[in-house]
Amino acid sequence: MKKKDLFLIIGALIVTAITGFAAHSEINSVLLFLIAAFALVLVAMIVGKATEQLGSRMGPAATGVLQSALGNLPELFVCIFALRAGLDTVVKSALIGSILGNSVLVFGMAILLGGLKNGRQYFHSEAPKMNSVLMILAFAAMAVPTLTFYLHTPAESHINMLDILVAVVLIVVFSTSLIFSIKGDKSLRPDKPEDERENHSDWSLTLTLIILASSGLGAAFVSDWFVDALKPAMDSLGINDVFAGLIVVAIAGNAIENLVGIQLALKNKADYAVSVIMNSSLQIALFLYPILIILSFFLGGAVLSFVLSPLLLAAFALAVIVSAFIVFDGESIWLEGVALIGLYIIIAAAFWWG
């Protein structure tokens, strides 16, 4: 194990222990929230590292499946505990915020920093095009329950059943997209960077499984403390539920994808950077959100729905459309990154006031 990995694990253990102690003491709610958010980021990084180590033994395709299953683990726990606490508005905003953050903010930062360092960057557009089409379909699927609710159609009284139906359809689409990505057209599977094609697993299989299981357990505890501190911290800072979910929770829960995408762009590995960023949004829209819809009926807290506020739905549409336009030509320049970051700031500002 490399020294930096060891330091990361030790640091996460220390911060997690501090978070647990602070959660059971009379500490300022804002300070507890900040400590818990930092611990969540560190745990997310360890989950990502352990997944990468395990996936390196199975090849690129299997690694993609593992990333889809485990990469959003911290955010899944945060959303589950938030739903149990009745914070369904925060969960909706966090899920849309994750899509917005990946497709607009992180994509913009990757294009900007990668472009400034490496000039115009090129990538295979076939896989991103397919992801963009699936994201448009996901948006359309979520728009139907929203329009059903606001237009007061006869299906409005059956909105829960409609949500479950849409969730099942999206999960099936996601499953088939995974199968197609692994076994289908090879042109839709971007090559891994040359320095990542060989087996670079420097952890033993036993150690990897232990760390993965421990980090998953740690993510559950930290997520619980994070959500416990969330509402008091929001009240203290005067932050509304939507902004907290859209910006704060979304960024903390997707720390590992944010870092990896930008780092790959800086290394001029545009194919892999775009793949990581686009796939993260796709996993949230087609799997994480739908599975939380179904789970919410059994958690004993708030019931989650695909019904979004008009502004949240518009933000989702902008994220999908703008990122699709950028990936369709298979190249990017740093100015496009500036435009994406600017759009993210404008949307965030609109939600600051509720």
C-alpha positions as CSV (number, residue, x, y, z in Angstrom):
1,M,0.0,0.0,0.0
2,K,1.3,3.4,-0.9
3,K,2.0,6.0,1.8
4,K,-0.6,8.4,0.5
5,D,-3.3,5.7,0.7
6,L,-2.3,4.9,4.2
7,F,-2.3,8.5,5.2
8,L,-5.8,8.9,3.6
9,I,-7.2,5.9,5.6
10,I,-5.6,7.0,8.9
11,G,-6.9,10.6,8.3
12,A,-10.4,9.3,7.6
13,L,-10.4,7.2,10.7
14,I,-9.3,10.1,12.9
15,V,-11.8,12.5,11.3
16,T,-14.6,9.9,11.6
17,A,-13.8,9.4,15.3
18,I,-13.8,13.1,15.9
19,T,-17.2,13.4,14.1
20,G,-18.6,10.6,16.3
21,F,-17.4,12.3,19.4
22,A,-18.7,15.7,18.3
23,A,-22.1,14.2,17.4
24,H,-22.6,13.0,21.0
25,S,-21.4,16.2,22.6
26,E,-22.8,19.7,23.0
27,I,-20.9,21.1,20.0
28,N,-22.0,24.0,17.7
29,S,-24.3,22.6,15.0
30,V,-22.4,24.4,12.1
31,L,-19.1,23.1,13.3
32,L,-20.4,19.6,13.6
33,F,-21.9,19.9,10.1
34,L,-18.5,21.0,8.6
35,I,-16.6,18.2,10.4
36,A,-19.2,15.6,9.2
37,A,-19.0,16.9,5.6
38,F,-15.2,16.6,5.7
39,A,-15.5,13.1,7.1
40,L,-18.0,12.2,4.3
41,V,-15.6,13.4,1.6
42,L,-12.7,11.4,3.0
43,V,-14.9,8.2,3.3
44,A,-16.1,8.8,-0.3
45,M,-12.5,8.9,-1.4
46,I,-11.6,5.7,0.3
47,V,-14.7,3.9,-1.2
48,G,-13.6,5.1,-4.6
49,K,-10.0,4.0,-4.1
50,A,-11.1,0.5,-2.8
51,T,-13.5,0.1,-5.7
52,E,-10.7,1.0,-8.1
53,Q,-8.4,-1.6,-6.5
54,L,-11.0,-4.3,-6.7
55,G,-12.0,-3.4,-10.2
56,S,-8.3,-3.5,-11.4
57,R,-8.5,-7.3,-10.9
58,M,-11.6,-7.6,-13.1
59,G,-10.9,-5.4,-16.1
60,P,-12.4,-2.0,-17.3
61,A,-16.0,-3.3,-17.9
62,A,-16.4,-4.8,-14.5
63,T,-14.8,-1.8,-12.9
64,G,-17.5,0.4,-14.5
65,V,-20.2,-1.9,-13.0
66,L,-18.5,-1.6,-9.6
67,Q,-18.3,2.1,-9.8
68,S,-22.0,2.4,-10.6
69,A,-22.8,0.2,-7.7
70,L,-20.4,1.6,-5.1
71,G,-19.4,5.1,-6.3
72,N,-22.5,6.7,-5.0
73,L,-22.6,4.8,-1.7
74,P,-22.1,7.8,0.6
75,E,-24.8,9.8,-1.2
76,L,-27.2,6.8,-1.0
77,F,-26.7,6.7,2.8
78,V,-27.1,10.4,3.1
79,C,-30.4,10.3,1.2
80,I,-31.7,7.3,3.1
81,F,-31.1,9.0,6.5
82,A,-32.5,12.3,5.2
83,L,-35.7,10.6,4.0
84,R,-36.1,8.9,7.5
85,A,-35.7,12.4,9.0
86,G,-38.5,13.7,6.7
87,L,-36.2,15.9,4.5
88,D,-37.6,14.8,1.1
89,T,-37.1,18.3,-0.3
90,V,-33.4,18.1,0.6
91,V,-33.1,14.7,-1.1
92,K,-34.8,15.8,-4.3
93,S,-32.6,18.8,-4.4
94,A,-29.5,16.8,-3.6
95,L,-30.2,14.3,-6.4
96,I,-30.8,17.0,-9.0
97,G,-27.9,18.9,-7.6
98,S,-25.6,15.9,-8.1
99,I,-26.7,15.8,-11.8
100,L,-26.3,19.5,-12.1
101,G,-22.9,19.5,-10.3
102,N,-21.5,16.7,-12.5
103,S,-22.9,17.8,-15.8
104,V,-22.3,21.5,-15.4
105,L,-19.9,22.5,-12.6
106,V,-17.5,19.5,-12.7
107,F,-17.7,19.2,-16.4
108,G,-17.0,22.9,-16.7
109,M,-14.0,22.8,-14.4
110,A,-12.6,19.8,-16.2
111,I,-12.9,21.5,-19.6
112,L,-11.6,24.8,-18.3
113,L,-8.5,23.4,-16.4
114,G,-7.8,20.7,-18.9
115,G,-8.1,23.2,-21.8
116,L,-5.9,25.8,-20.1
117,K,-3.2,23.2,-19.5
118,N,-3.5,21.1,-22.7
119,G,-5.2,23.2,-25.2
120,R,-8.2,21.9,-27.3
121,Q,-9.1,18.4,-26.0
122,Y,-10.5,15.6,-28.1
123,F,-12.6,12.6,-27.0
124,H,-14.6,9.8,-28.6
125,S,-18.1,11.1,-28.8
126,E,-20.0,7.8,-29.3
127,A,-20.3,6.9,-25.6
128,P,-21.1,10.4,-24.4
129,K,-23.8,10.7,-27.1
130,M,-25.4,7.6,-25.9
131,N,-25.3,8.8,-22.3
132,S,-26.8,12.2,-23.4
133,V,-29.7,10.4,-25.1
134,L,-30.3,8.3,-22.0
135,M,-30.2,11.5,-19.8
136,I,-32.8,13.2,-22.1
137,L,-35.0,10.1,-21.7
138,A,-34.5,10.3,-17.9
139,F,-35.5,13.9,-17.9
140,A,-38.6,13.1,-20.0
141,A,-39.5,10.3,-17.6
142,M,-39.3,12.6,-14.6
143,A,-41.1,15.4,-16.3
144,V,-44.2,13.3,-16.8
145,P,-45.0,12.9,-13.0
146,T,-44.2,16.6,-12.5
147,L,-46.6,17.7,-15.3
148,T,-49.2,15.2,-14.1
149,F,-49.1,16.8,-10.7
150,Y,-49.1,20.5,-11.8
151,L,-51.6,20.1,-14.6
152,H,-54.0,18.2,-12.3
153,T,-54.7,15.4,-14.8
154,P,-56.7,12.3,-13.8
155,A,-53.5,10.5,-13.0
156,E,-52.7,13.0,-10.2
157,S,-54.6,10.9,-7.6
158,H,-52.4,7.9,-8.5
159,I,-49.1,9.8,-8.4
160,N,-47.4,7.3,-6.1
161,M,-48.1,4.4,-8.4
162,L,-46.9,6.5,-11.4
163,D,-43.7,7.2,-9.5
164,I,-43.1,3.5,-8.8
165,L,-43.8,2.7,-12.5
166,V,-41.4,5.3,-13.7
167,A,-38.8,4.2,-11.2
168,V,-39.0,0.5,-12.4
169,V,-38.7,1.6,-16.0
170,L,-35.7,3.7,-15.4
171,I,-33.9,0.9,-13.4
172,V,-34.6,-1.5,-16.3
173,V,-33.2,1.0,-18.8
174,F,-30.1,1.5,-16.6
175,S,-29.6,-2.3,-16.3
176,T,-29.8,-2.7,-20.1
177,S,-27.4,0.2,-20.6
178,L,-24.9,-1.6,-18.4
179,I,-25.3,-4.8,-20.3
180,F,-24.9,-3.0,-23.6
181,S,-21.8,-1.1,-22.4
182,I,-20.2,-4.3,-21.3
183,K,-21.2,-6.6,-24.1
184,G,-22.3,-4.3,-26.8
185,D,-20.6,-2.1,-29.3
186,K,-16.9,-1.8,-28.3
187,S,-16.8,1.7,-29.8
188,L,-19.0,2.8,-26.9
189,R,-16.4,1.7,-24.3
190,P,-13.6,4.3,-24.3
191,D,-10.1,2.7,-23.8
192,K,-8.6,3.1,-20.3
193,P,-5.6,5.4,-20.3
194,E,-2.4,3.5,-21.2
195,D,-0.9,3.8,-17.7
196,E,-4.1,2.3,-16.2
197,R,-4.5,-0.7,-18.5
198,E,-2.2,-3.0,-16.6
199,N,-3.1,-4.4,-13.2
200,H,-2.1,-1.7,-10.8
201,S,-3.6,-3.3,-7.7
202,D,-1.2,-2.7,-4.9
203,W,-3.6,-3.9,-2.2
204,S,-4.2,-7.5,-1.5
205,L,-7.7,-8.8,-2.2
206,T,-8.3,-9.5,1.5
207,L,-7.2,-6.0,2.5
208,T,-9.3,-4.4,-0.3
209,L,-12.4,-6.2,0.8
210,I,-11.8,-5.3,4.5
211,I,-11.3,-1.6,3.6
212,L,-14.3,-1.6,1.3
213,A,-16.6,-3.1,3.9
214,S,-15.2,-0.8,6.6
215,S,-15.5,2.3,4.5
216,G,-19.1,1.3,3.6
217,L,-19.9,0.9,7.3
218,G,-18.2,4.2,8.0
219,A,-20.2,5.9,5.3
220,A,-23.4,4.8,7.0
221,F,-22.4,6.2,10.4
222,V,-21.0,9.5,9.0
223,S,-24.1,10.0,6.8
224,D,-26.3,9.6,9.9
225,W,-24.3,12.2,11.8
226,F,-24.2,14.5,8.7
227,V,-28.0,14.4,8.4
228,D,-28.4,15.0,12.1
229,A,-26.3,18.1,11.9
230,L,-27.8,19.3,8.6
231,K,-31.1,20.8,9.7
232,P,-29.8,22.7,12.7
233,A,-26.9,24.0,10.7
234,M,-29.3,25.1,7.9
235,D,-31.4,27.0,10.5
236,S,-28.3,28.6,12.0
237,L,-26.9,29.8,8.7
238,G,-30.3,30.7,7.2
239,I,-30.0,28.3,4.3
240,N,-33.2,26.9,2.8
241,D,-33.7,23.2,2.2
242,V,-33.4,23.3,-1.6
243,F,-30.1,25.2,-1.7
244,A,-28.7,22.9,1.0
245,G,-29.5,19.9,-1.0
246,L,-28.7,21.3,-4.4
247,I,-25.3,22.6,-3.6
248,V,-23.9,21.5,-0.2
249,V,-25.2,17.9,0.1
250,A,-24.6,17.2,-3.7
251,I,-21.0,18.3,-3.6
252,A,-20.2,16.5,-0.4
253,G,-21.8,13.3,-1.6
254,N,-20.0,13.3,-5.0
255,A,-16.6,14.2,-3.8
256,I,-14.7,11.3,-5.4
257,E,-16.3,11.7,-8.9
258,N,-15.6,15.5,-8.8
259,L,-11.9,15.0,-8.0
260,V,-11.3,12.1,-10.5
261,G,-13.0,13.8,-13.5
262,I,-10.9,17.0,-13.0
263,Q,-7.7,15.1,-12.4
264,L,-8.1,13.1,-15.6
265,A,-8.8,16.2,-17.7
266,L,-5.6,17.8,-16.3
267,K,-3.7,14.7,-17.4
268,N,-5.1,15.2,-20.9
269,K,-7.2,12.0,-20.6
270,A,-10.3,13.6,-22.0
271,D,-12.0,10.3,-23.0
272,Y,-11.8,8.9,-19.5
273,A,-12.7,12.2,-17.9
274,V,-15.8,12.7,-19.9
275,S,-16.8,9.1,-19.3
276,V,-16.5,9.4,-15.5
277,I,-18.4,12.7,-15.3
278,M,-21.2,11.7,-17.7
279,N,-21.6,8.2,-16.2
280,S,-21.9,9.6,-12.7
281,S,-24.9,11.8,-13.7
282,L,-26.4,8.8,-15.6
283,Q,-26.2,6.5,-12.6
284,I,-28.0,9.1,-10.4
285,A,-30.8,9.7,-12.9
286,L,-31.4,6.1,-13.9
287,F,-30.6,4.2,-10.8
288,L,-30.0,6.1,-7.5
289,Y,-33.1,8.4,-7.7
290,P,-35.4,5.5,-8.8
291,I,-34.2,3.1,-6.2
292,L,-34.7,5.7,-3.5
293,I,-38.2,6.3,-4.7
294,I,-39.0,2.6,-4.1
295,L,-37.1,2.4,-0.8
296,S,-38.9,5.5,0.5
297,F,-42.1,3.5,0.8
298,F,-40.4,1.2,3.3
299,L,-38.2,3.5,5.3
300,G,-40.8,5.0,7.6
301,G,-40.1,8.6,6.9
302,A,-41.0,10.9,3.9
303,V,-42.1,9.4,0.6
304,L,-39.9,10.5,-2.2
305,S,-41.5,11.5,-5.6
306,F,-40.4,12.4,-9.1
307,V,-42.6,15.6,-8.8
308,L,-40.1,18.5,-8.9
309,S,-40.6,22.2,-8.5
310,P,-40.6,24.0,-11.9
311,L,-37.2,25.6,-11.3
312,L,-35.6,22.2,-10.3
313,L,-37.1,20.6,-13.5
314,A,-35.7,23.5,-15.5
315,A,-32.3,23.2,-13.9
316,F,-32.3,19.4,-14.8
317,A,-33.2,20.2,-18.4
318,L,-30.5,22.8,-18.7
319,A,-27.9,20.4,-17.3
320,V,-28.9,17.7,-19.8
321,I,-29.2,19.9,-22.9
322,V,-26.0,22.0,-22.4
323,S,-23.8,19.0,-21.6
324,A,-25.3,17.2,-24.7
325,F,-24.4,20.1,-27.0
326,I,-20.8,20.1,-25.8
327,V,-20.1,16.3,-26.1
328,F,-21.7,15.8,-29.6
329,D,-18.7,17.2,-31.5
330,G,-16.1,15.2,-29.6
331,E,-14.0,18.2,-28.6
332,S,-13.8,21.0,-26.1
333,I,-12.1,24.3,-25.5
334,W,-11.6,26.1,-22.2
335,L,-14.1,28.8,-23.0
336,E,-16.9,26.2,-22.9
337,G,-15.8,25.4,-19.4
338,V,-16.1,29.1,-18.4
339,A,-19.7,29.1,-19.8
340,L,-20.7,26.0,-17.9
341,I,-19.3,27.3,-14.6
342,G,-21.1,30.6,-15.2
343,L,-24.4,28.8,-15.8
344,Y,-23.9,26.8,-12.5
345,I,-23.4,30.0,-10.5
346,I,-26.5,31.6,-12.0
347,I,-28.7,28.5,-11.2
348,A,-27.2,28.3,-7.6
349,A,-27.9,32.0,-7.1
350,A,-31.6,31.5,-8.1
351,F,-32.0,28.8,-5.5
352,W,-30.2,30.8,-2.7
353,W,-33.5,32.7,-2.2
354,G,-35.5,29.5,-2.0
